Amino acid sequence: MIAMTSTPSANLFKPLEQSDPTVVGGYRLAAVLGTGGMGKVYLSYTPGGRPIAIKVIRPEFSEDPEFRRRFQREVQAAQRVQGLYTAPVIDSDTEGSQPWLATAYVPGPSLAHAVAQHGALPLRSVLLLTVGVAEALHVIHGAGIVHRDLKPANVLLASDGPRVIDFGIARAAETTALTGTGVSVGTPAFMAPEQAAAGTVGPATDIFALGQIAAFAAIGSPAYGEGSSHAVLYRIVHEDPDLSRVPAELLPLVTRCLTRDPEGRPSLTEIIELCHEISPEPLRQGEDWLPRSVAGSITERLRLPEPAKTPPPQPTVAPTPTQFSPQGPGPVNPNPYAPTAFSPSAAPTQNAPGVPGPVPPMPGHPMHRTPAPGYHTPPPVVHAPYVPPQQPKPKRTGLIVAASVVGAIVVLAVVGSLLPDGSGGDDESKSPGSGTSSSASGSGSSGDASGGGKKRADPQPVSYKGIDLTEGYELMLADSPPRPVESEDAAYGNGDLYFNVIDYLEEANIGTANGKFVLLNNTQKGSLETCRTETRFTEKIGLDQLSNGSEICVLSDAGHIAVATYRGKSGEDDPGQYVTIDLEIWRNAEDPSES
């Protein structure tokens, strides 16, 4: 068992560095919990003193408008997940300069850390781990989410069972502009074959990962071995896993979960039933579900750093929105000595000097946002800040007059230097190198610079031929290449471009859920300029309106523009229904839509 000390472990709770923020969204940060592919995780506390984990997304992702759109959608979906074996999302800000989300803090090591430190788990612990993760996936899938990145690092071992974290968030980072810049999201060793080979994911993808997790916990290493990402992915797609060290009782379950064909994998209900059949005694989660050595790691993580007892330093100038939660400050209390009643429309103030207790919320604090379902925090008692009396400052009338005269002279000199020689204004627009030439390149209506009238340079188009879009599938224009994935909404889709068939209405449509369409006339040629100027918008087009060669302008809310050329649909003898399209895409051709 790990020896315990009276102070938090330096390896678990690292102090904030100079580059770390001190406050995120009104939460005062206490320590660094870890760093991952998408961002950095910090320890903080609610006003009532409950510890929480705050993940701040990396700046590289924050600057990608497509990531922001997806991140907002995935966080909203994750807030619907309220299971016993998940760490619920309790707060977030997806629109700040750096997006973040807060979840309940789980005082337990990850499965990856526990196995690295203490080796493989006994059979009973593996079975309880498997049923707990299966229950978590049942709730996650019930909310319409596929985890996509289920791995030992995303399974935390709490005293009363496992907790699955980061569900669905990995989707926001997939196929953004960062995928080709060395930023890695996801763990190849725990991907499913269909995910590794074609990027296709579904609930069965998480079943494969669950089988990998069970094998990892039982043998202490990945079932497909270790090594370079390419080597591991090749083995997952083309070879069988090494299950020679998996306990015989567990082998049938793991083997079924790791079937290459997604249709051949068991359901979550079957997995739970199989675990109960395998166990020689009834499976009940309790304080003794883990070996003592691992339980010691939980105790260590309960020794948290002290929350900050002093309010953040006060600015010497008028308060401005914080860097990480850019909401405006609340109203000023005209009477600094009167207690301030809590109001959802007013920002709580700091404690008066000498008043103990947790740090009250700052401007932009989560008390002003709608909390996630199932999470309720009573409003704290707050006190008005002490405002020292302002001493009158001596007047310096002479200096002010002198400064005004000098300033006026400087302004006149600057204005004079900007006037062109002669009276002909056209001469300036024709001069070489002028930044205000009336013939500036770029025909887009958006993208005008704030100074000088410059326009956004048109992006270069990228073409993709012969994309088969199956019924019930969708694609995103930001993806490179655009890969059709199964839609979470079979009736209407969620993508920039989807294909659906509504049998009872005898309808087959190509539609968009994130923008608008324009069906071009036969006399029109699909181009960036044509798509920018047309205004005959719709959100879906029936196949009966299309013929081979028909062109559709697709204008996504994220600012991407494409010309989709219809190349026909599947024949009667084909086993599935699909349409074939060519795409020519101008990415980031416009500013993202406010919607």
C-alpha positions as CSV (number, residue, x, y, z in Angstrom):
1,M,0.0,0.0,0.0
2,I,1.3,3.5,-0.8
3,A,2.5,5.4,2.2
4,M,0.3,8.4,2.9
5,T,1.6,11.9,4.0
6,S,-0.2,14.8,5.4
7,T,0.4,17.0,2.3
8,P,-0.9,16.5,-1.2
9,S,1.3,14.5,-3.6
10,A,3.4,16.8,-5.8
11,N,2.9,14.2,-8.6
12,L,-0.9,14.5,-8.4
13,F,-1.5,18.2,-7.9
14,K,1.1,20.3,-9.6
15,P,1.3,24.0,-8.8
16,L,0.1,26.5,-11.4
17,E,2.8,27.8,-13.8
18,Q,3.3,31.3,-14.9
19,S,1.6,30.6,-18.2
20,D,-1.5,29.1,-16.4
21,P,-4.6,31.3,-15.8
22,T,-5.5,31.9,-12.1
23,V,-9.3,32.1,-12.8
24,V,-11.4,30.4,-15.4
25,G,-15.0,31.3,-15.7
26,G,-15.2,32.6,-12.2
27,Y,-13.5,29.5,-10.7
28,R,-10.3,30.1,-8.9
29,L,-7.8,27.4,-10.0
30,A,-5.9,25.5,-7.2
31,A,-3.6,23.1,-9.1
32,V,-2.8,21.3,-12.4
33,L,-4.3,17.8,-12.7
34,G,-2.9,16.9,-16.1
35,T,-2.3,17.8,-19.7
36,G,-3.8,16.0,-22.7
37,G,-4.1,16.2,-26.5
38,M,-7.0,18.7,-26.4
39,G,-6.1,20.8,-23.4
40,K,-5.0,21.2,-19.8
41,V,-7.0,20.1,-16.7
42,Y,-7.1,22.1,-13.5
43,L,-8.4,21.5,-10.0
44,S,-10.9,24.0,-8.7
45,Y,-13.8,24.3,-6.3
46,T,-17.5,25.4,-6.4
47,P,-18.5,28.2,-4.1
48,G,-19.7,25.5,-1.7
49,G,-16.3,23.9,-1.6
50,R,-17.0,20.8,-3.9
51,P,-13.9,20.0,-6.0
52,I,-14.3,20.0,-9.7
53,A,-12.0,19.4,-12.7
54,I,-11.8,22.2,-15.4
55,K,-10.5,21.4,-18.9
56,V,-9.3,24.4,-20.8
57,I,-9.1,23.7,-24.5
58,R,-5.8,24.4,-26.3
59,P,-5.5,27.7,-28.2
60,E,-4.8,25.9,-31.4
61,F,-8.3,24.3,-31.3
62,S,-9.9,27.5,-30.0
63,E,-8.9,29.3,-33.2
64,D,-10.7,26.8,-35.5
65,P,-14.3,27.9,-36.1
66,E,-15.3,24.3,-37.1
67,F,-13.9,23.0,-33.8
68,R,-15.8,25.6,-31.8
69,R,-19.1,24.7,-33.5
70,R,-18.6,21.0,-32.9
71,F,-17.3,21.5,-29.3
72,Q,-20.5,23.5,-28.4
73,R,-22.7,20.8,-29.8
74,E,-20.8,18.0,-28.1
75,V,-20.8,19.8,-24.7
76,Q,-24.6,20.3,-24.9
77,A,-25.0,16.6,-25.6
78,A,-22.7,15.6,-22.8
79,Q,-24.7,17.7,-20.3
80,R,-27.6,15.4,-20.9
81,V,-25.6,12.4,-19.6
82,Q,-26.4,11.9,-15.9
83,G,-25.2,8.3,-15.0
84,L,-23.9,6.7,-11.9
85,Y,-20.7,5.7,-13.7
86,T,-19.9,9.0,-15.5
87,A,-18.4,12.3,-14.4
88,P,-21.1,14.7,-15.2
89,V,-20.5,18.0,-17.0
90,I,-21.7,20.7,-14.7
91,D,-20.6,23.9,-16.4
92,S,-18.9,25.2,-19.5
93,D,-18.2,28.1,-21.7
94,T,-17.9,27.3,-25.4
95,E,-17.7,30.9,-26.7
96,G,-14.9,32.4,-24.7
97,S,-11.4,33.2,-26.0
98,Q,-10.5,29.7,-24.8
99,P,-13.4,27.3,-24.4
100,W,-13.6,25.1,-21.2
101,L,-15.8,22.7,-19.5
102,A,-16.1,21.6,-15.8
103,T,-16.9,18.1,-14.5
104,A,-17.2,16.6,-11.1
105,Y,-13.8,15.8,-9.7
106,V,-13.3,12.0,-9.3
107,P,-10.8,11.1,-6.5
108,G,-9.3,8.1,-8.1
109,P,-6.5,7.1,-10.5
110,S,-7.2,6.3,-14.2
111,L,-7.1,2.7,-15.2
112,A,-3.9,3.4,-17.2
113,H,-2.2,4.8,-14.1
114,A,-3.4,2.0,-11.8
115,V,-2.1,-0.7,-14.1
116,A,1.2,1.1,-14.8
117,Q,1.8,1.4,-11.0
118,H,0.3,-1.9,-9.7
119,G,-0.1,-4.3,-12.6
120,A,-3.1,-6.2,-13.8
121,L,-6.3,-6.3,-11.7
122,P,-7.9,-9.5,-10.3
123,L,-10.8,-11.1,-12.0
124,R,-13.5,-9.7,-9.7
125,S,-12.2,-6.2,-10.2
126,V,-12.1,-6.6,-14.0
127,L,-15.7,-7.9,-14.0
128,L,-16.9,-5.0,-11.8
129,L,-15.0,-2.6,-14.0
130,T,-16.5,-4.0,-17.2
131,V,-20.2,-3.9,-15.9
132,G,-19.6,-0.3,-14.6
133,V,-18.2,0.9,-18.0
134,A,-21.0,-0.9,-19.8
135,E,-23.6,0.9,-17.7
136,A,-21.9,4.2,-18.4
137,L,-21.9,3.5,-22.2
138,H,-25.6,2.6,-21.9
139,V,-26.4,6.1,-20.6
140,I,-24.0,7.8,-23.0
141,H,-25.4,6.0,-26.1
142,G,-28.9,6.7,-24.8
143,A,-28.1,10.4,-25.1
144,G,-27.2,9.9,-28.7
145,I,-23.4,10.1,-28.1
146,V,-20.6,7.7,-29.2
147,H,-17.6,8.0,-27.0
148,R,-15.1,7.5,-29.8
149,D,-12.0,7.7,-27.5
150,L,-12.8,5.1,-24.8
151,K,-9.4,4.1,-23.3
152,P,-7.8,3.3,-19.9
153,A,-6.9,7.0,-19.4
154,N,-10.6,7.9,-19.8
155,V,-11.7,5.4,-17.1
156,L,-11.2,6.6,-13.5
157,L,-11.3,4.2,-10.6
158,A,-13.4,5.7,-7.8
159,S,-14.0,4.0,-4.4
160,D,-17.5,2.9,-5.5
161,G,-16.9,1.9,-9.1
162,P,-15.4,3.2,-12.4
163,R,-16.2,6.6,-13.9
164,V,-16.1,7.2,-17.7
165,I,-15.0,10.7,-18.7
166,D,-14.5,12.8,-21.9
167,F,-17.4,11.1,-23.7
168,G,-18.1,12.5,-27.1
169,I,-15.7,15.4,-26.8
170,A,-13.1,13.8,-29.1
171,R,-15.5,14.2,-32.0
172,A,-15.1,18.0,-31.8
173,A,-11.4,17.7,-32.6
174,E,-11.8,15.2,-35.5
175,T,-11.0,16.4,-39.0
176,T,-10.3,20.0,-37.9
177,A,-7.6,22.0,-39.5
178,L,-5.2,20.7,-36.9
179,T,-5.3,17.0,-37.9
180,G,-2.5,17.5,-40.3
181,T,-0.3,19.7,-38.1
182,G,1.0,17.1,-35.6
183,V,-1.8,17.5,-33.0
184,S,-2.9,14.0,-32.1
185,V,-6.3,13.2,-30.6
186,G,-7.3,9.7,-29.8
187,T,-5.3,6.6,-28.9
188,P,-4.6,4.2,-31.8
189,A,-4.1,1.2,-29.5
190,F,-7.8,1.2,-28.5
191,M,-9.5,2.1,-31.8
192,A,-11.9,-0.3,-33.5
193,P,-11.0,-1.7,-37.0
194,E,-13.7,0.3,-38.8
195,Q,-12.5,3.5,-37.0
196,A,-8.9,2.9,-37.8
197,A,-9.5,1.9,-41.5
198,A,-12.3,4.3,-42.6
199,G,-13.1,6.6,-39.7
200,T,-16.5,5.0,-39.3
201,V,-17.9,5.0,-35.7
202,G,-21.0,3.8,-34.0
203,P,-22.1,2.3,-30.7
204,A,-20.3,-0.9,-31.7
205,T,-17.0,1.0,-31.8
206,D,-17.3,1.6,-28.1
207,I,-18.0,-2.1,-27.5
208,F,-14.7,-3.0,-29.2
209,A,-12.9,-0.5,-26.9
210,L,-14.7,-2.0,-23.9
211,G,-13.3,-5.4,-24.8
212,Q,-9.8,-3.9,-25.1
213,I,-10.2,-2.2,-21.7
214,A,-11.3,-5.5,-20.1
215,A,-8.2,-7.3,-21.7
216,F,-5.9,-4.4,-20.6
217,A,-7.1,-4.6,-17.0
218,A,-6.8,-8.4,-16.9
219,I,-3.3,-8.7,-18.5
220,G,-1.8,-5.3,-17.8
221,S,-1.0,-4.4,-21.4
222,P,-2.9,-3.6,-24.7
223,A,-4.2,-6.7,-26.5
224,Y,-2.8,-5.5,-29.8
225,G,0.7,-4.7,-28.3
226,E,2.6,-1.5,-28.3
227,G,4.8,0.4,-30.7
228,S,4.3,3.0,-33.3
229,S,0.8,4.1,-34.2
230,H,1.0,2.8,-37.7
231,A,2.1,-0.7,-36.5
232,V,-0.6,-0.9,-33.9
233,L,-3.3,0.2,-36.3
234,Y,-2.2,-2.3,-38.9
235,R,-2.5,-5.1,-36.3
236,I,-6.0,-3.9,-35.3
237,V,-7.2,-3.9,-38.9
238,H,-5.5,-7.0,-40.2
239,E,-4.4,-9.3,-37.3
240,D,-5.9,-11.0,-34.3
241,P,-5.1,-9.8,-30.7
242,D,-2.8,-11.6,-28.3
243,L,-5.3,-13.0,-25.7
244,S,-3.0,-15.8,-24.5
245,R,-2.8,-14.3,-21.0
246,V,-6.4,-13.3,-20.6
247,P,-8.1,-15.5,-17.8
248,A,-10.0,-18.4,-19.3
249,E,-13.3,-17.2,-17.6
250,L,-13.0,-13.8,-19.4
251,L,-11.8,-15.0,-22.7
252,P,-15.2,-15.7,-24.4
253,L,-16.4,-12.2,-23.5
254,V,-13.3,-10.4,-24.7
255,T,-13.1,-12.4,-27.9
256,R,-16.7,-11.4,-28.9
257,C,-16.1,-7.8,-28.1
258,L,-13.0,-7.7,-30.3
259,T,-14.8,-9.2,-33.3
260,R,-13.7,-7.2,-36.5
261,D,-17.3,-7.1,-37.8
262,P,-19.3,-4.6,-35.7
263,E,-22.5,-6.6,-36.2
264,G,-20.9,-9.6,-34.5
265,R,-20.2,-7.8,-31.2
266,P,-22.4,-8.3,-28.2
267,S,-24.8,-5.6,-26.9
268,L,-24.2,-3.8,-23.6
269,T,-27.0,-5.8,-22.0
270,E,-25.4,-9.1,-23.1
271,I,-22.0,-7.9,-21.8
272,I,-23.5,-7.2,-18.3
273,E,-25.3,-10.6,-18.3
274,L,-22.1,-12.4,-19.3
275,C,-20.1,-10.8,-16.5
276,H,-22.7,-12.0,-13.9
277,E,-22.5,-15.5,-15.4
278,I,-18.7,-15.5,-15.2
279,S,-18.4,-14.2,-11.7
280,P,-18.3,-17.0,-9.0
281,E,-20.1,-14.6,-6.6
282,P,-22.7,-11.9,-7.0
283,L,-21.3,-8.7,-8.4
284,R,-21.9,-5.8,-6.1
285,Q,-20.0,-2.5,-6.3
286,G,-18.6,-1.5,-2.9
287,E,-15.6,-0.1,-1.2
288,D,-13.7,-3.4,-1.6
289,W,-14.0,-3.7,-5.4
290,L,-10.3,-2.7,-5.9
291,P,-7.1,-4.2,-4.6
292,R,-5.7,-2.4,-1.5
293,S,-2.8,-0.9,-3.4
294,V,-5.1,0.8,-5.9
295,A,-7.4,1.8,-3.1
296,G,-4.5,3.6,-1.5
297,S,-4.2,5.8,-4.7
298,I,-7.8,6.9,-4.1
299,T,-7.0,7.9,-0.5
300,E,-4.0,9.9,-1.7
301,R,-6.2,11.8,-4.2
302,L,-8.6,12.8,-1.4
303,R,-5.8,14.9,0.1
304,L,-6.6,18.0,-2.0
305,P,-4.8,21.3,-2.0
306,E,-6.5,24.0,0.1
307,P,-8.9,26.2,-1.9
308,A,-7.8,29.8,-2.2
309,K,-9.2,31.8,0.7
310,T,-8.5,35.2,-0.7
311,P,-10.3,36.9,-3.6
312,P,-8.4,37.4,-6.8
313,P,-6.4,40.7,-6.9
314,Q,-8.5,43.7,-7.7
315,P,-7.6,45.6,-11.0
316,T,-6.3,49.1,-10.7
317,V,-8.5,50.3,-13.6
318,A,-12.1,49.7,-14.5
319,P,-12.9,46.0,-14.5
320,T,-13.0,44.3,-17.9
321,P,-14.2,40.8,-18.9
322,T,-11.9,38.0,-17.9
323,Q,-9.8,36.3,-20.5
324,F,-11.4,32.9,-20.1
325,S,-15.1,34.0,-19.7
326,P,-15.7,37.2,-21.4
327,Q,-18.9,38.3,-19.8
328,G,-19.3,41.8,-18.6
329,P,-19.0,42.8,-14.9
330,G,-22.1,43.2,-12.8
331,P,-23.5,46.5,-11.6
332,V,-21.8,48.5,-8.9
333,N,-23.4,48.6,-5.5
334,P,-24.1,52.3,-4.8
335,N,-23.9,51.7,-1.0
336,P,-20.7,49.7,-0.3
337,Y,-21.7,49.1,3.3
338,A,-25.1,47.6,2.6
339,P,-25.4,43.8,2.1
340,T,-26.1,42.8,-1.5
341,A,-28.9,40.3,-2.2
342,F,-28.2,37.5,-4.7
343,S,-29.8,38.1,-8.0
344,P,-29.3,36.1,-11.3
345,S,-28.8,39.4,-13.1
346,A,-26.2,40.9,-10.8
347,A,-22.6,39.6,-10.4
348,P,-21.9,38.6,-6.8
349,T,-19.2,40.7,-5.1
350,Q,-16.1,39.6,-3.2
351,N,-16.0,38.9,0.5
352,A,-15.3,41.9,2.8
353,P,-11.8,41.8,4.3
354,G,-11.6,39.3,7.2
355,V,-14.7,37.4,6.2
356,P,-13.8,33.7,6.0
357,G,-15.2,31.1,3.6
358,P,-14.8,30.0,0.0
359,V,-14.1,32.6,-2.8
360,P,-17.5,34.0,-4.0
361,P,-18.1,34.1,-7.8
362,M,-16.4,36.6,-10.0
363,P,-18.0,38.4,-13.0
364,G,-18.9,35.7,-15.5
365,H,-19.3,33.1,-12.7
366,P,-21.3,29.9,-13.4
367,M,-24.0,31.2,-11.0
368,H,-25.0,33.4,-14.0
369,R,-25.3,30.4,-16.4
370,T,-27.9,27.7,-16.5
371,P,-26.4,24.7,-14.7
372,A,-26.5,21.2,-16.2
373,P,-29.4,18.9,-15.3
374,G,-29.1,17.3,-11.9
375,Y,-26.6,19.8,-10.5
376,H,-27.8,22.4,-8.0
377,T,-25.6,24.7,-6.0
378,P,-27.4,27.0,-3.4
379,P,-26.5,30.6,-3.8
380,P,-23.7,31.7,-1.4
381,V,-24.0,34.4,1.1
382,V,-22.1,37.4,-0.3
383,H,-20.9,40.6,1.1
384,A,-20.3,44.0,-0.5
385,P,-16.7,45.0,-1.1
386,Y,-15.0,47.6,1.0
387,V,-14.5,50.7,-1.1
388,P,-12.0,53.1,0.5
389,P,-12.9,56.8,0.3
390,Q,-11.4,58.5,-2.7
391,Q,-9.1,61.4,-1.9
392,P,-9.5,64.5,-4.2
393,K,-6.6,64.9,-6.6
394,P,-5.0,68.3,-7.1
395,K,-5.9,70.0,-10.3
396,R,-3.2,70.6,-12.9
397,T,-5.0,73.1,-15.2
398,G,-1.9,74.5,-16.8
399,L,-0.5,71.1,-17.8
400,I,-3.9,70.0,-19.3
401,V,-4.0,73.2,-21.5
402,A,-0.5,72.7,-22.6
403,A,-1.1,69.0,-23.4
404,S,-4.2,69.9,-25.4
405,V,-2.4,72.4,-27.6
406,V,0.4,69.9,-28.3
407,G,-2.1,67.2,-29.1
408,A,-4.0,69.5,-31.6
409,I,-0.7,70.3,-33.4
410,V,0.2,66.6,-33.7
411,V,-3.3,65.7,-35.1
412,L,-3.1,68.5,-37.7
413,A,0.3,67.3,-38.8
414,V,-0.9,63.7,-39.2
415,V,-4.0,64.7,-41.1
416,G,-1.9,66.9,-43.4
417,S,0.5,64.0,-44.2
418,L,-2.3,61.8,-45.2
419,L,-3.7,64.2,-47.8
420,P,-2.6,63.3,-51.4
421,D,-0.6,65.7,-53.5
422,G,-2.9,67.6,-55.8
423,S,-6.7,67.4,-55.9
424,G,-7.1,64.2,-57.9
425,G,-8.3,61.5,-55.6
426,D,-8.1,58.9,-58.4
427,D,-4.3,59.2,-58.6
428,E,-3.9,57.6,-55.2
429,S,-6.0,54.6,-56.1
430,K,-3.9,54.0,-59.2
431,S,-0.5,54.2,-57.5
432,P,1.5,51.0,-57.2
433,G,1.4,49.3,-53.8
434,S,-1.6,51.3,-52.5
435,G,-3.5,49.4,-49.9
436,T,-6.7,51.0,-50.8
437,S,-6.9,50.2,-54.5
438,S,-10.4,49.9,-55.8
439,S,-9.4,46.8,-57.7
440,A,-8.4,44.8,-54.6
441,S,-8.5,41.0,-55.2
442,G,-11.2,38.9,-53.8
443,S,-14.9,39.0,-54.7
444,G,-16.3,37.8,-51.4
445,S,-18.9,40.0,-49.7
446,S,-17.5,39.1,-46.3
447,G,-14.0,39.5,-45.0
448,D,-13.6,43.3,-45.3
449,A,-10.8,44.4,-43.1
450,S,-11.7,47.0,-40.5
451,G,-9.1,49.4,-41.9
452,G,-8.3,50.1,-45.5
453,G,-11.2,48.2,-47.2
454,K,-9.1,45.1,-47.8
455,K,-11.0,41.9,-48.7
456,R,-10.4,38.3,-47.7
457,A,-8.4,36.5,-50.3
458,D,-10.4,33.7,-51.9
459,P,-9.4,30.2,-50.7
460,Q,-8.2,27.7,-53.2
461,P,-10.8,25.0,-54.0
462,V,-10.3,21.4,-53.2
463,S,-12.1,18.7,-55.3
464,Y,-13.3,15.2,-54.2
465,K,-14.8,12.9,-56.8
466,G,-17.3,10.0,-56.5
467,I,-18.4,10.2,-52.9
468,D,-21.1,7.6,-52.1
469,L,-23.5,9.1,-49.5
470,T,-25.5,6.3,-48.0
471,E,-29.1,6.8,-46.8
472,G,-29.0,7.9,-43.2
473,Y,-25.4,9.2,-43.5
474,E,-23.9,12.7,-43.5
475,L,-20.7,14.6,-44.1
476,M,-19.0,17.8,-43.1
477,L,-17.3,20.2,-45.5
478,A,-14.5,20.8,-43.0
479,D,-13.4,17.2,-43.1
480,S,-10.5,16.4,-45.3
481,P,-11.4,14.2,-47.0
482,P,-15.2,14.5,-46.4
483,R,-16.1,11.1,-45.0
484,P,-19.7,10.0,-44.7
485,V,-20.6,9.0,-41.2
486,E,-23.9,7.6,-39.8
487,S,-26.2,10.4,-38.7
488,E,-27.4,10.6,-35.1
489,D,-30.7,11.9,-36.5
490,A,-31.9,9.5,-39.1
491,A,-34.8,11.7,-40.2
492,Y,-33.1,15.0,-40.7
493,G,-29.4,14.6,-40.3
494,N,-26.9,16.8,-38.4
495,G,-24.3,17.4,-41.1
496,D,-23.5,20.0,-43.7
497,L,-24.8,17.5,-46.3
498,Y,-26.9,14.4,-45.7
499,F,-29.1,11.9,-47.6
500,N,-32.3,10.5,-46.1
501,V,-35.2,8.4,-47.3
502,I,-38.6,8.8,-45.6
503,D,-40.5,5.7,-46.7
504,Y,-43.9,6.6,-45.5
505,L,-43.8,9.9,-47.3
506,E,-42.1,8.3,-50.3
507,E,-39.5,11.0,-50.2
508,A,-35.7,10.9,-50.8
509,N,-33.9,14.1,-50.1
510,I,-30.4,15.6,-50.0
511,G,-30.4,18.2,-47.1
512,T,-28.3,20.3,-44.8
513,A,-28.7,20.9,-41.1
514,N,-25.9,23.5,-40.8
515,G,-26.5,25.9,-43.6
516,K,-28.4,26.4,-46.9
517,F,-28.7,25.1,-50.4
518,V,-29.1,26.7,-53.8
519,L,-30.1,24.4,-56.8
520,L,-28.5,26.0,-59.8
521,N,-30.2,26.2,-63.2
522,N,-28.9,24.3,-66.2
523,T,-27.6,27.6,-67.6
524,Q,-25.5,28.4,-64.5
525,K,-22.0,27.3,-63.8
526,G,-21.2,26.3,-60.3
527,S,-18.5,28.6,-58.8
528,L,-17.6,30.4,-55.7
529,E,-18.9,33.7,-57.1
530,T,-22.2,32.1,-58.2
531,C,-22.8,30.5,-54.8
532,R,-22.0,33.9,-53.1
533,T,-24.5,35.9,-55.2
534,E,-27.5,33.4,-55.4
535,T,-30.3,33.9,-52.8
536,R,-32.8,31.2,-53.8
537,F,-32.1,29.3,-50.5
538,T,-33.6,26.0,-49.3
539,E,-32.5,23.3,-46.8
540,K,-33.4,20.2,-48.7
541,I,-33.8,19.1,-52.3
542,G,-35.7,16.0,-53.5
543,L,-34.0,13.5,-55.8
544,D,-36.9,14.0,-58.2
545,Q,-35.6,17.5,-58.8
546,L,-32.1,16.3,-59.8
547,S,-30.6,14.7,-62.9
548,N,-27.1,13.6,-63.6
549,G,-24.9,16.7,-63.6
550,S,-27.2,18.9,-61.5
551,E,-25.2,21.3,-59.3
552,I,-26.0,22.5,-55.8
553,C,-24.4,25.3,-53.9
554,V,-23.8,24.3,-50.3
555,L,-23.2,27.2,-47.9
556,S,-22.4,26.0,-44.4
557,D,-22.9,28.0,-41.2
558,A,-19.1,27.5,-40.5
559,G,-18.3,29.6,-43.5
560,H,-17.4,26.8,-46.0
561,I,-18.8,26.9,-49.5
562,A,-19.1,24.0,-51.9
563,V,-20.5,23.0,-55.3
564,A,-22.0,19.5,-55.0
565,T,-22.5,17.8,-58.4
566,Y,-25.1,15.0,-58.4
567,R,-23.9,11.9,-60.3
568,G,-26.9,9.6,-59.7
569,K,-28.3,7.1,-57.2
570,S,-27.9,3.4,-56.5
571,G,-29.7,0.9,-58.7
572,E,-32.5,-1.4,-57.8
573,D,-30.1,-4.3,-57.5
574,D,-27.8,-2.5,-55.0
575,P,-28.2,-3.8,-51.4
576,G,-28.3,-0.2,-50.0
577,Q,-29.6,3.2,-51.0
578,Y,-27.1,5.9,-51.7
579,V,-26.3,8.9,-54.0
580,T,-23.0,9.7,-55.6
581,I,-21.7,13.3,-55.6
582,D,-18.6,15.2,-56.5
583,L,-17.6,18.1,-54.3
584,E,-15.6,21.2,-54.9
585,I,-15.0,23.0,-51.6
586,W,-13.8,26.5,-50.7
587,R,-13.0,26.2,-47.0
588,N,-13.4,29.3,-44.8
589,A,-14.6,31.3,-47.7
590,E,-16.9,33.4,-45.5
591,D,-17.1,34.4,-41.8
592,P,-19.0,31.8,-39.7
593,S,-22.7,32.6,-39.4
594,E,-24.1,34.0,-36.1
595,S,-26.5,31.1,-36.0
